[in-house]
């Protein structure tokens, strides 16, 4: 199922919720694409405000949305993991990712087309989840940039203006020549017979431990519906479908909304209970 189909209202073809003709969606009209921003610049940051201002000044018909600006600073791998989870839900749009510890150095700025999504980012691997099968160009057309270009803020002076012009209809080939992008190898679990060893890749605001283990890894290991999960040497006693299946304070594991194995304490914090953090080992065995 494609992005558009997956997010469309489940109604009869051409019909609204009450049988009336469905309104035309913005991607079916001749109008600018929305722009989505993701960065490590900090929520409420003046840097994010500057990028939004540039984008809106060059493509005023494009709504600008924030995915997150709370990526841990300089953490390219974490940003790529967030993108891996979010990308399937993006509508046709232009995505800008600014996690750029190499700003002003030798790394390129790239623009990529992956299905209905155009993306602009530093060429440091942050776009890796979008790049298989994508067409990628190196951004070199200086007429698309703000002048002068700050050597410390390419997000404002190169990425935001290029993204805005793409959103307004610029052909991506106009940004520069074809380019072979940097690919980041995201951490994968170790899988063997009846055993999977992964790690915590994110601790969310509830203290849930989000891992890099997915159902496909358990299937590859021959582990069925019954499994034993261990974090930091502590056995996780119960598998649940959702948090309300267990009493408050119960330590559980479940499949989270992005398809990753998660460990949680119902109405509590697994990170605090287990003294676990990003990078902590997670082991799964068949029972």
QUIDAPE-V239240 format. One record per pair of residues at least 12 apart in sequence whose ideal C-beta (glycine too) atoms are under 7 Angstrom apart, sorted by the first residue. I is the first residue (numbers start at 1). GAP is how many residues later the second one is. Records with the same first field share a line. If there is no record, write none. Layout:
I: GAP / GAP
This chain:
3: 87 / 88 / 113
4: 23 / 87
7: 82 / 84
27: 64 / 65
31: 30
32: 27 / 29 / 30 / 135 / 136
33: 29 / 59 / 60 / 61 / 134
34: 28 / 29 / 31 / 59
35: 20 / 27 / 29 / 58 / 59 / 61 / 128 / 129 / 132
36: 29 / 31 / 54 / 57 / 59
37: 14 / 27 / 29 / 30 / 59
38: 29 / 30 / 33 / 41 / 59
39: 30 / 32 / 58 / 59 / 60 / 116
40: 31 / 32 / 33 / 34 / 35 / 59
41: 28 / 57
42: 27
43: 26 / 27
45: 24
47: 106 / 108
48: 21
50: 106
51: 104 / 105 / 109
52: 12
54: 92 / 102 / 106 / 107 / 110
55: 105 / 108 / 109
58: 103 / 106 / 107 / 110
59: 105 / 108 / 109
62: 102 / 105 / 106
67: 19
68: 14
71: 28
74: 25 / 27
75: 24
76: 23 / 48 / 49 / 50 / 108
77: 107 / 109
79: 18 / 20 / 47
80: 45 / 46 / 48 / 49 / 104 / 106
81: 105 / 120
83: 14 / 46 / 47
84: 45
85: 173
87: 42 / 43
90: 27
92: 24 / 25
93: 24
94: 24 / 26 / 69 / 72 / 73
95: 22 / 24
96: 24 / 25 / 63 / 64 / 67
97: 22 / 24 / 29 / 30
98: 57 / 61
99: 27
100: 22 / 54 / 55
102: 20 / 22
103: 49 / 51
104: 47 / 48
107: 15 / 16 / 17
108: 15 / 30 / 71
109: 13 / 14 / 30 / 45 / 49 / 50
110: 13 / 26 / 27 / 28 / 29 / 69 / 71
111: 26 / 28 / 51 / 55 / 61 / 64
112: 15 / 18 / 19 / 22 / 23 / 24
113: 21 / 22 / 59
114: 16 / 19 / 20
117: 13
118: 48 / 54
120: 39 / 42 / 43
121: 38
123: 58 / 59
124: 58
125: 57 / 58 / 59
127: 54
128: 55 / 56 / 58
131: 50 / 52
136: 42 / 43 / 45
137: 35 / 36 / 38 / 39 / 40 / 41 / 42
138: 38 / 39 / 41
139: 19 / 23 / 36 / 37
140: 36 / 37
141: 33 / 34 / 35
144: 17 / 18 / 21 / 31
145: 12 / 13 / 16
146: 15
162: 13
187: 12 / 14 / 25
188: 24
189: 23 / 24 / 28
191: 26 / 29 / 30
192: 29
193: 28 / 29
194: 27 / 28 / 29 / 91 / 92
195: 26 / 90
196: 17 / 21 / 22 / 25 / 27 / 88
197: 84 / 86
198: 13 / 14 / 15 / 84
199: 12 / 13 / 80 / 81 / 82 / 83
200: 76 / 77 / 78 / 79 / 80 / 82
201: 77
202: 76
203: 68 / 74 / 75
206: 63
207: 58 / 61 / 62 / 63 / 64 / 65
208: 54 / 55 / 56 / 62
209: 22 / 53 / 54 / 61 / 62 / 67
210: 46 / 50 / 52
211: 49 / 50 / 51 / 71
212: 48
213: 47 / 48 / 69 / 71
214: 45 / 46
215: 40 / 44
218: 66
222: 64
223: 61 / 63
224: 62
226: 60 / 61
227: 12 / 57 / 58 / 59 / 60
228: 57 / 59
229: 24 / 34 / 53 / 55
230: 53
231: 32 / 43 / 45 / 49 / 51
232: 42 / 43 / 44 / 48 / 49
234: 40
236: 15 / 16 / 17 / 27
237: 14
238: 12 / 14
239: 14 / 15
240: 12 / 14
241: 13
242: 12
243: 21 / 23
246: 20
247: 19
248: 18 / 19
249: 16 / 17 / 19
250: 16
251: 14 / 19 / 22
252: 12 / 14
